[in-house]
Amino acid sequence: MDPDRFAQVPLETEAQLHDWLDRHHGQDDSVWLVTWKKGAGPHLSRDAVLDALLAYGWIDGRRAARDDGRTMQLISPRRHQRWTRTYRKRVARLTEAGRMRPAGPAAVKAA
């Protein structure tokens, strides 16, 4: 996949990811989320990223190396398709914990 096809969004913290999703969750375009590899800089775990994405109705996708210290992950607003069992379980856990944002349940309902 051509890394130049989508915008690259470099983030270092979970708070930055939530802030970005607060501002951009309604967009239609996928983006590359650029984060540091573990041990190379401020690291965002895959679980933290996925929980944040699902809370806003987004999903994770393909991962690729960006450079020696960073990775890119394609993230996208969830289309009106059935959610996987794994995602549904995570959404249930996030809902129970009160961590879903308004856009998240709307995306689940539309699926």
Beta strands, then each sheet from edge to edge (+ up, - down):
strand 1: 8-10
strand 2: 31-36
strand 3: 58-65
strand 4: 70-77
sheet 1: 1+ 2+ 4- 3+
end
